[in-house]
């Protein structure tokens, strides 16, 4: 995204905060969020080896 990770982290935290606040308003029984880590990097690193690329 850029050369300043602090800016990207701030944007990501802001988006997550807005998302959670919206969900809390719409879903009173909302309890938790699961945040997978490494998805962005893993999908880029392993893209050539994914079976879906071969039409499976």
PQR file with spaces between the fields and no chain letter, atoms N, CA, C, O and H, PARSE charges and radii, in Angstrom:
ATOM       1  N    UNK     1       0.827   -1.183    0.000 -0.4000 1.5000
ATOM       2  CA   UNK     1       0.000    0.000    0.000 -0.0000 2.0000
ATOM       3  C    UNK     1       0.869    1.244    0.000  0.5500 1.7000
ATOM       4  O    UNK     1       0.531    2.245   -0.632 -0.5500 1.4000
ATOM       5  N    UNK     2       1.959    1.184    0.691 -0.4000 1.5000
ATOM       6  CA   UNK     2       2.824    2.347    0.751 -0.0000 2.0000
ATOM       7  C    UNK     2       4.072    2.028    1.540  0.5500 1.7000
ATOM       8  O    UNK     2       4.289    0.893    1.966 -0.5500 1.4000
ATOM       9  H    UNK     2       2.234    0.371    1.204  0.4000 1.0000
ATOM      10  N    UNK     3       4.886    3.044    1.726 -0.4000 1.5000
ATOM      11  CA   UNK     3       6.137    2.831    2.444 -0.0000 2.0000
ATOM      12  C    UNK     3       6.004    3.090    3.937  0.5500 1.7000
ATOM      13  O    UNK     3       6.976    2.941    4.677 -0.5500 1.4000
ATOM      14  H    UNK     3       4.710    3.966    1.380  0.4000 1.0000
ATOM      15  N    UNK     4       4.814    3.475    4.390 -0.4000 1.5000
ATOM      16  CA   UNK     4       4.609    3.775    5.807 -0.0000 2.0000
ATOM      17  C    UNK     4       3.624    2.779    6.411  0.5500 1.7000
ATOM      18  O    UNK     4       2.411    2.948    6.282 -0.5500 1.4000
ATOM      19  H    UNK     4       4.024    3.597    3.788  0.4000 1.0000
ATOM      20  N    UNK     5       4.140    1.740    7.072 -0.4000 1.5000
ATOM      21  CA   UNK     5       3.241    0.739    7.651 -0.0000 2.0000
ATOM      22  C    UNK     5       2.315    1.320    8.718  0.5500 1.7000
ATOM      23  O    UNK     5       1.206    0.819    8.906 -0.5500 1.4000
ATOM      24  H    UNK     5       5.125    1.603    7.177  0.4000 1.0000
ATOM      25  N    UNK     6       2.751    2.364    9.417 -0.4000 1.5000
ATOM      26  CA   UNK     6       1.908    2.970   10.452 -0.0000 2.0000
ATOM      27  C    UNK     6       0.608    3.488    9.850  0.5500 1.7000
ATOM      28  O    UNK     6      -0.454    3.365   10.460 -0.5500 1.4000
ATOM      29  H    UNK     6       3.651    2.771    9.264  0.4000 1.0000
ATOM      30  N    UNK     7       0.689    4.061    8.669 -0.4000 1.5000
ATOM      31  CA   UNK     7      -0.507    4.590    8.005 -0.0000 2.0000
ATOM      32  C    UNK     7      -1.443    3.443    7.622  0.5500 1.7000
ATOM      33  O    UNK     7      -2.653    3.526    7.830 -0.5500 1.4000
ATOM      34  H    UNK     7       1.552    4.162    8.174  0.4000 1.0000
ATOM      35  N    UNK     8      -0.879    2.380    7.067 -0.4000 1.5000
ATOM      36  CA   UNK     8      -1.690    1.225    6.676 -0.0000 2.0000
ATOM      37  C    UNK     8      -2.330    0.576    7.901  0.5500 1.7000
ATOM      38  O    UNK     8      -3.498    0.192    7.860 -0.5500 1.4000
ATOM      39  H    UNK     8       0.105    2.312    6.898  0.4000 1.0000
ATOM      40  N    UNK     9      -1.576    0.453    8.983 -0.4000 1.5000
ATOM      41  CA   UNK     9      -2.107   -0.122   10.217 -0.0000 2.0000
ATOM      42  C    UNK     9      -3.248    0.733   10.743  0.5500 1.7000
ATOM      43  O    UNK     9      -4.281    0.206   11.156 -0.5500 1.4000
ATOM      44  H    UNK     9      -0.626    0.765    9.016  0.4000 1.0000
ATOM      45  N    UNK    10      -3.070    2.050   10.729 -0.4000 1.5000
ATOM      46  CA   UNK    10      -4.120    2.958   11.185 -0.0000 2.0000
ATOM      47  C    UNK    10      -5.392    2.828   10.362  0.5500 1.7000
ATOM      48  O    UNK    10      -6.492    2.820   10.914 -0.5500 1.4000
ATOM      49  H    UNK    10      -2.231    2.478   10.394  0.4000 1.0000
ATOM      50  N    UNK    11      -5.248    2.726    9.047 -0.4000 1.5000
ATOM      51  CA   UNK    11      -6.411    2.551    8.174 -0.0000 2.0000
ATOM      52  C    UNK    11      -7.117    1.228    8.465  0.5500 1.7000
ATOM      53  O    UNK    11      -8.345    1.174    8.531 -0.5500 1.4000
ATOM      54  H    UNK    11      -4.354    2.732    8.599  0.4000 1.0000
ATOM      55  N    UNK    12      -6.340    0.171    8.637 -0.4000 1.5000
ATOM      56  CA   UNK    12      -6.925   -1.142    8.916 -0.0000 2.0000
ATOM      57  C    UNK    12      -7.666   -1.158   10.246  0.5500 1.7000
ATOM      58  O    UNK    12      -8.754   -1.725   10.345 -0.5500 1.4000
ATOM      59  H    UNK    12      -5.343    0.215    8.583  0.4000 1.0000
ATOM      60  N    UNK    13      -7.087   -0.543   11.260 -0.4000 1.5000
ATOM      61  CA   UNK    13      -7.740   -0.477   12.570 -0.0000 2.0000
ATOM      62  C    UNK    13      -9.034    0.319   12.467  0.5500 1.7000
ATOM      63  O    UNK    13     -10.049   -0.065   13.048 -0.5500 1.4000
ATOM      64  H    UNK    13      -6.203   -0.082   11.180  0.4000 1.0000
ATOM      65  N    UNK    14      -9.003    1.418   11.735 -0.4000 1.5000
ATOM      66  CA   UNK    14     -10.207    2.227   11.548 -0.0000 2.0000
ATOM      67  C    UNK    14     -11.316    1.452   10.854  0.5500 1.7000
ATOM      68  O    UNK    14     -12.475    1.523   11.264 -0.5500 1.4000
ATOM      69  H    UNK    14      -8.179    1.731   11.263  0.4000 1.0000
ATOM      70  N    UNK    15     -10.969    0.711    9.802 -0.4000 1.5000
ATOM      71  CA   UNK    15     -11.977   -0.093    9.095 -0.0000 2.0000
ATOM      72  C    UNK    15     -12.544   -1.178    9.996  0.5500 1.7000
ATOM      73  O    UNK    15     -13.750   -1.423    9.995 -0.5500 1.4000
ATOM      74  H    UNK    15     -10.028    0.653    9.469  0.4000 1.0000
ATOM      75  N    UNK    16     -11.674   -1.829   10.767 -0.4000 1.5000
ATOM      76  CA   UNK    16     -12.132   -2.881   11.669 -0.0000 2.0000
ATOM      77  C    UNK    16     -13.052   -2.316   12.746  0.5500 1.7000
ATOM      78  O    UNK    16     -14.083   -2.909   13.064 -0.5500 1.4000
ATOM      79  H    UNK    16     -10.695   -1.629   10.767  0.4000 1.0000
ATOM      80  N    UNK    17     -12.677   -1.171   13.303 -0.4000 1.5000
ATOM      81  CA   UNK    17     -13.487   -0.541   14.349 -0.0000 2.0000
ATOM      82  C    UNK    17     -14.878   -0.185   13.823  0.5500 1.7000
ATOM      83  O    UNK    17     -15.882   -0.453   14.483 -0.5500 1.4000
ATOM      84  H    UNK    17     -11.840   -0.689   13.044  0.4000 1.0000
ATOM      85  N    UNK    18     -14.935    0.419   12.632 -0.4000 1.5000
ATOM      86  CA   UNK    18     -16.232    0.778   12.036 -0.0000 2.0000
ATOM      87  C    UNK    18     -17.069   -0.462   11.757  0.5500 1.7000
ATOM      88  O    UNK    18     -18.283   -0.457   11.965 -0.5500 1.4000
ATOM      89  H    UNK    18     -14.119    0.637   12.096  0.4000 1.0000
ATOM      90  N    UNK    19     -16.427   -1.517   11.287 -0.4000 1.5000
ATOM      91  CA   UNK    19     -17.141   -2.756   10.991 -0.0000 2.0000
ATOM      92  C    UNK    19     -17.734   -3.357   12.255  0.5500 1.7000
ATOM      93  O    UNK    19     -18.906   -3.733   12.275 -0.5500 1.4000
ATOM      94  H    UNK    19     -15.441   -1.521   11.118  0.4000 1.0000
ATOM      95  N    UNK    20     -16.933   -3.449   13.307 -0.4000 1.5000
ATOM      96  CA   UNK    20     -17.404   -4.045   14.558 -0.0000 2.0000
ATOM      97  C    UNK    20     -18.513   -3.199   15.172  0.5500 1.7000
ATOM      98  O    UNK    20     -19.502   -3.747   15.659 -0.5500 1.4000
ATOM      99  H    UNK    20     -15.981   -3.143   13.290  0.4000 1.0000
ATOM     100  N    UNK    21     -18.373   -1.891   15.161 -0.4000 1.5000
ATOM     101  CA   UNK    21     -19.422   -1.026   15.711 -0.0000 2.0000
ATOM     102  C    UNK    21     -20.733   -1.195   14.951  0.5500 1.7000
ATOM     103  O    UNK    21     -21.803   -1.222   15.559 -0.5500 1.4000
ATOM     104  H    UNK    21     -17.570   -1.446   14.766  0.4000 1.0000
ATOM     105  N    UNK    22     -20.656   -1.309   13.635 -0.4000 1.5000
ATOM     106  CA   UNK    22     -21.859   -1.506   12.822 -0.0000 2.0000
ATOM     107  C    UNK    22     -22.505   -2.851   13.126  0.5500 1.7000
ATOM     108  O    UNK    22     -23.722   -2.940   13.284 -0.5500 1.4000
ATOM     109  H    UNK    22     -19.786   -1.287   13.142  0.4000 1.0000
ATOM     110  N    UNK    23     -21.690   -3.891   13.208 -0.4000 1.5000
ATOM     111  CA   UNK    23     -22.221   -5.225   13.515 -0.0000 2.0000
ATOM     112  C    UNK    23     -22.875   -5.233   14.889  0.5500 1.7000
ATOM     113  O    UNK    23     -23.935   -5.834   15.065 -0.5500 1.4000
ATOM     114  H    UNK    23     -20.700   -3.819   13.080  0.4000 1.0000
ATOM     115  N    UNK    24     -22.256   -4.574   15.866 -0.4000 1.5000
ATOM     116  CA   UNK    24     -22.830   -4.524   17.220 -0.0000 2.0000
ATOM     117  C    UNK    24     -24.197   -3.857   17.219  0.5500 1.7000
ATOM     118  O    UNK    24     -25.089   -4.269   17.960 -0.5500 1.4000
ATOM     119  H    UNK    24     -21.395   -4.086   15.724  0.4000 1.0000
ATOM     120  N    UNK    25     -24.368   -2.831   16.394 -0.4000 1.5000
ATOM     121  CA   UNK    25     -25.669   -2.153   16.321 -0.0000 2.0000
ATOM     122  C    UNK    25     -26.715   -3.031   15.647  0.5500 1.7000
ATOM     123  O    UNK    25     -27.875   -3.043   16.058 -0.5500 1.4000
ATOM     124  H    UNK    25     -23.643   -2.496   15.792  0.4000 1.0000
ATOM     125  N    UNK    26     -26.310   -3.766   14.614 -0.4000 1.5000
ATOM     126  CA   UNK    26     -27.248   -4.591   13.855 -0.0000 2.0000
ATOM     127  C    UNK    26     -27.522   -5.943   14.505  0.5500 1.7000
ATOM     128  O    UNK    26     -28.585   -6.528   14.293 -0.5500 1.4000
ATOM     129  H    UNK    26     -25.367   -3.757   14.281  0.4000 1.0000
ATOM     130  N    UNK    27     -26.577   -6.440   15.290 -0.4000 1.5000
ATOM     131  CA   UNK    27     -26.684   -7.777   15.891 -0.0000 2.0000
ATOM     132  C    UNK    27     -26.415   -7.692   17.387  0.5500 1.7000
ATOM     133  O    UNK    27     -25.264   -7.784   17.812 -0.5500 1.4000
ATOM     134  H    UNK    27     -25.715   -5.965   15.461  0.4000 1.0000
ATOM     135  N    UNK    28     -27.450   -7.520   18.183 -0.4000 1.5000
ATOM     136  CA   UNK    28     -27.256   -7.370   19.627 -0.0000 2.0000
ATOM     137  C    UNK    28     -26.581   -8.580   20.290  0.5500 1.7000
ATOM     138  O    UNK    28     -25.963   -8.434   21.345 -0.5500 1.4000
ATOM     139  H    UNK    28     -28.386   -7.446   17.838  0.4000 1.0000
ATOM     140  N    UNK    29     -26.688   -9.753   19.696 -0.4000 1.5000
ATOM     141  CA   UNK    29     -26.089  -10.961   20.277 -0.0000 2.0000
ATOM     142  C    UNK    29     -24.669  -11.212   19.781  0.5500 1.7000
ATOM     143  O    UNK    29     -24.101  -12.273   20.041 -0.5500 1.4000
ATOM     144  H    UNK    29     -27.190   -9.872   18.839  0.4000 1.0000
ATOM     145  N    UNK    30     -24.107  -10.272   19.085 -0.4000 1.5000
ATOM     146  CA   UNK    30     -22.746  -10.383   18.555 -0.0000 2.0000
ATOM     147  C    UNK    30     -21.760  -10.575   19.705  0.5500 1.7000
ATOM     148  O    UNK    30     -21.794   -9.835   20.688 -0.5500 1.4000
ATOM     149  H    UNK    30     -24.568   -9.410   18.873  0.4000 1.0000
ATOM     150  N    UNK    31     -20.872  -11.584   19.577 -0.4000 1.5000
ATOM     151  CA   UNK    31     -19.948  -11.888   20.667 -0.0000 2.0000
ATOM     152  C    UNK    31     -18.477  -11.668   20.332  0.5500 1.7000
ATOM     153  O    UNK    31     -17.747  -11.109   21.151 -0.5500 1.4000
ATOM     154  H    UNK    31     -20.844  -12.186   18.779  0.4000 1.0000
ATOM     155  N    UNK    32     -18.019  -12.091   19.149 -0.4000 1.5000
ATOM     156  CA   UNK    32     -16.590  -11.989   18.871 -0.0000 2.0000
ATOM     157  C    UNK    32     -16.325  -11.992   17.374  0.5500 1.7000
ATOM     158  O    UNK    32     -17.199  -12.310   16.567 -0.5500 1.4000
ATOM     159  H    UNK    32     -18.612  -12.545   18.484  0.4000 1.0000
ATOM     160  N    UNK    33     -15.094  -11.628   17.024 -0.4000 1.5000
ATOM     161  CA   UNK    33     -14.627  -11.612   15.637 -0.0000 2.0000
ATOM     162  C    UNK    33     -13.401  -12.514   15.556  0.5500 1.7000
ATOM     163  O    UNK    33     -12.556  -12.504   16.451 -0.5500 1.4000
ATOM     164  H    UNK    33     -14.384  -11.369   17.680  0.4000 1.0000
ATOM     165  N    UNK    34     -13.309  -13.283   14.497 -0.4000 1.5000
ATOM     166  CA   UNK    34     -12.118  -14.097   14.250 -0.0000 2.0000
ATOM     167  C    UNK    34     -11.338  -13.430   13.129  0.5500 1.7000
ATOM     168  O    UNK    34     -11.861  -13.237   12.032 -0.5500 1.4000
ATOM     169  H    UNK    34     -13.995  -13.291   13.769  0.4000 1.0000
ATOM     170  N    UNK    35     -10.102  -13.080   13.400 -0.4000 1.5000
ATOM     171  CA   UNK    35      -9.252  -12.434   12.403 -0.0000 2.0000
ATOM     172  C    UNK    35      -8.151  -13.390   11.964  0.5500 1.7000
ATOM     173  O    UNK    35      -7.191  -13.616   12.701 -0.5500 1.4000
ATOM     174  H    UNK    35      -9.677  -13.236   14.292  0.4000 1.0000
ATOM     175  N    UNK    36      -8.287  -13.952   10.765 -0.4000 1.5000
ATOM     176  CA   UNK    36      -7.205  -14.805   10.282 -0.0000 2.0000
ATOM     177  C    UNK    36      -5.984  -13.955    9.953  0.5500 1.7000
ATOM     178  O    UNK    36      -6.116  -12.843    9.443 -0.5500 1.4000
ATOM     179  H    UNK    36      -9.067  -13.768   10.167  0.4000 1.0000
ATOM     180  N    UNK    37      -4.824  -14.467   10.238 -0.4000 1.5000
ATOM     181  CA   UNK    37      -3.609  -13.722    9.924 -0.0000 2.0000
ATOM     182  C    UNK    37      -2.843  -14.417    8.819  0.5500 1.7000
ATOM     183  O    UNK    37      -2.910  -15.639    8.680 -0.5500 1.4000
ATOM     184  H    UNK    37      -4.716  -15.370   10.652  0.4000 1.0000
ATOM     185  N    UNK    38      -2.128  -13.654    8.047 -0.4000 1.5000
ATOM     186  CA   UNK    38      -1.300  -14.216    7.000 -0.0000 2.0000
ATOM     187  C    UNK    38      -2.028  -14.565    5.722  0.5500 1.7000
ATOM     188  O    UNK    38      -1.420  -15.108    4.800 -0.5500 1.4000
ATOM     189  H    UNK    38      -2.073  -12.662    8.160  0.4000 1.0000
ATOM     190  N    UNK    39      -3.314  -14.268    5.641 -0.4000 1.5000
ATOM     191  CA   UNK    39      -4.101  -14.639    4.465 -0.0000 2.0000
ATOM     192  C    UNK    39      -3.601  -13.920    3.227  0.5500 1.7000
ATOM     193  O    UNK    39      -3.428  -14.537    2.176 -0.5500 1.4000
ATOM     194  H    UNK    39      -3.808  -13.827    6.391  0.4000 1.0000
ATOM     195  N    UNK    40      -3.371  -12.640    3.339 -0.4000 1.5000
ATOM     196  CA   UNK    40      -2.920  -11.851    2.188 -0.0000 2.0000
ATOM     197  C    UNK    40      -1.581  -12.370    1.673  0.5500 1.7000
ATOM     198  O    UNK    40      -1.418  -12.595    0.473 -0.5500 1.4000
ATOM     199  H    UNK    40      -3.511  -12.138    4.192  0.4000 1.0000
ATOM     200  N    UNK    41      -0.646  -12.556    2.559 -0.4000 1.5000
ATOM     201  CA   UNK    41       0.685  -13.016    2.167 -0.0000 2.0000
ATOM     202  C    UNK    41       0.627  -14.453    1.677  0.5500 1.7000
ATOM     203  O    UNK    41       1.230  -14.784    0.657 -0.5500 1.4000
ATOM     204  H    UNK    41      -0.778  -12.374    3.533  0.4000 1.0000
ATOM     205  N    UNK    42      -0.085  -15.301    2.385 -0.4000 1.5000
ATOM     206  CA   UNK    42      -0.154  -16.714    2.020 -0.0000 2.0000
ATOM     207  C    UNK    42      -0.779  -16.888    0.640  0.5500 1.7000
ATOM     208  O    UNK    42      -0.294  -17.683   -0.165 -0.5500 1.4000
ATOM     209  H    UNK    42      -0.575  -15.032    3.214  0.4000 1.0000
ATOM     210  N    UNK    43      -1.842  -16.155    0.365 -0.4000 1.5000
ATOM     211  CA   UNK    43      -2.507  -16.319   -0.929 -0.0000 2.0000
ATOM     212  C    UNK    43      -1.598  -15.884   -2.070  0.5500 1.7000
ATOM     213  O    UNK    43      -1.666  -16.448   -3.162 -0.5500 1.4000
ATOM     214  H    UNK    43      -2.235  -15.509    1.019  0.4000 1.0000
ATOM     215  N    UNK    44      -0.757  -14.899   -1.834 -0.4000 1.5000
ATOM     216  CA   UNK    44       0.167  -14.471   -2.881 -0.0000 2.0000
ATOM     217  C    UNK    44       1.324  -15.446   -3.041  0.5500 1.7000
ATOM     218  O    UNK    44       1.747  -15.741   -4.159 -0.5500 1.4000
ATOM     219  H    UNK    44      -0.702  -14.441   -0.946  0.4000 1.0000
ATOM     220  N    UNK    45       1.828  -15.940   -1.930 -0.4000 1.5000
ATOM     221  CA   UNK    45       2.979  -16.838   -1.989 -0.0000 2.0000
ATOM     222  C    UNK    45       2.619  -18.204   -2.554  0.5500 1.7000
ATOM     223  O    UNK    45       3.422  -18.821   -3.254 -0.5500 1.4000
ATOM     224  H    UNK    45       1.485  -15.700   -1.022  0.4000 1.0000
ATOM     225  N    UNK    46       1.419  -18.675   -2.254 -0.4000 1.5000
ATOM     226  CA   UNK    46       1.032  -20.022   -2.654 -0.0000 2.0000
ATOM     227  C    UNK    46       0.158  -20.056   -3.900  0.5500 1.7000
ATOM     228  O    UNK    46      -0.279  -21.134   -4.302 -0.5500 1.4000
ATOM     229  H    UNK    46       0.766  -18.173   -1.685  0.4000 1.0000
ATOM     230  N    UNK    47      -0.107  -18.929   -4.514 -0.4000 1.5000
ATOM     231  CA   UNK    47      -1.039  -18.867   -5.645 -0.0000 2.0000
ATOM     232  C    UNK    47      -0.673  -19.832   -6.758  0.5500 1.7000
ATOM     233  O    UNK    47      -1.561  -20.459   -7.336 -0.5500 1.4000
ATOM     234  H    UNK    47       0.248  -18.054   -4.187  0.4000 1.0000
ATOM     235  N    UNK    48       0.585  -19.970   -7.071 -0.4000 1.5000
ATOM     236  CA   UNK    48       0.995  -20.847   -8.168 -0.0000 2.0000
ATOM     237  C    UNK    48       0.761  -22.319   -7.842  0.5500 1.7000
ATOM     238  O    UNK    48       0.684  -23.147   -8.749 -0.5500 1.4000
ATOM     239  H    UNK    48       1.307  -19.461   -6.602  0.4000 1.0000
ATOM     240  N    UNK    49       0.647  -22.652   -6.559 -0.4000 1.5000
ATOM     241  CA   UNK    49       0.483  -24.056   -6.168 -0.0000 2.0000
ATOM     242  C    UNK    49      -0.956  -24.418   -5.829  0.5500 1.7000
ATOM     243  O    UNK    49      -1.232  -25.573   -5.505 -0.5500 1.4000
ATOM     244  H    UNK    49       0.710  -21.979   -5.822  0.4000 1.0000
ATOM     245  N    UNK    50      -1.871  -23.470   -5.894 -0.4000 1.5000
ATOM     246  CA   UNK    50      -3.255  -23.774   -5.545 -0.0000 2.0000
ATOM     247  C    UNK    50      -3.903  -24.643   -6.619  0.5500 1.7000
ATOM     248  O    UNK    50      -3.715  -24.388   -7.809 -0.5500 1.4000
ATOM     249  H    UNK    50      -1.646  -22.532   -6.157  0.4000 1.0000
ATOM     250  N    UNK    51      -4.659  -25.662   -6.222 -0.4000 1.5000
ATOM     251  CA   UNK    51      -5.327  -26.518   -7.204 -0.0000 2.0000
ATOM     252  C    UNK    51      -6.313  -25.763   -8.091  0.5500 1.7000
ATOM     253  O    UNK    51      -6.530  -26.157   -9.237 -0.5500 1.4000
ATOM     254  H    UNK    51      -4.811  -25.868   -5.255  0.4000 1.0000
ATOM     255  N    UNK    52      -6.912  -24.691   -7.588 -0.4000 1.5000
ATOM     256  CA   UNK    52      -7.908  -23.963   -8.375 -0.0000 2.0000
ATOM     257  C    UNK    52      -7.315  -23.380   -9.652  0.5500 1.7000
ATOM     258  O    UNK    52      -8.030  -23.220  -10.641 -0.5500 1.4000
ATOM     259  H    UNK    52      -6.736  -24.371   -6.657  0.4000 1.0000
ATOM     260  N    UNK    53      -6.047  -23.067   -9.649 -0.4000 1.5000
ATOM     261  CA   UNK    53      -5.405  -22.514  -10.839 -0.0000 2.0000
ATOM     262  C    UNK    53      -5.374  -23.553  -11.958  0.5500 1.7000
ATOM     263  O    UNK    53      -5.416  -23.205  -13.138 -0.5500 1.4000
ATOM     264  H    UNK    53      -5.466  -23.197   -8.845  0.4000 1.0000
ATOM     265  N    UNK    54      -5.301  -24.818  -11.585 -0.4000 1.5000
ATOM     266  CA   UNK    54      -5.263  -25.894  -12.571 -0.0000 2.0000
ATOM     267  C    UNK    54      -6.655  -26.358  -12.985  0.5500 1.7000
ATOM     268  O    UNK    54      -6.787  -27.333  -13.726 -0.5500 1.4000
ATOM     269  H    UNK    54      -5.267  -25.101  -10.626  0.4000 1.0000
ATOM     270  N    UNK    55      -7.687  -25.675  -12.517 -0.4000 1.5000
ATOM     271  CA   UNK    55      -9.051  -26.011  -12.898 -0.0000 2.0000
ATOM     272  C    UNK    55      -9.705  -27.094  -12.064  0.5500 1.7000
ATOM     273  O    UNK    55     -10.730  -27.641  -12.471 -0.5500 1.4000
ATOM     274  H    UNK    55      -7.579  -24.883  -11.916  0.4000 1.0000
ATOM     275  N    UNK    56      -9.146  -27.421  -10.909 -0.4000 1.5000
ATOM     276  CA   UNK    56      -9.740  -28.444  -10.049 -0.0000 2.0000
ATOM     277  C    UNK    56     -10.946  -27.914   -9.354  0.5500 1.7000
ATOM     278  O    UNK    56     -11.581  -28.635   -8.585 -0.5500 1.4000
ATOM     279  H    UNK    56      -8.313  -26.977  -10.578  0.4000 1.0000
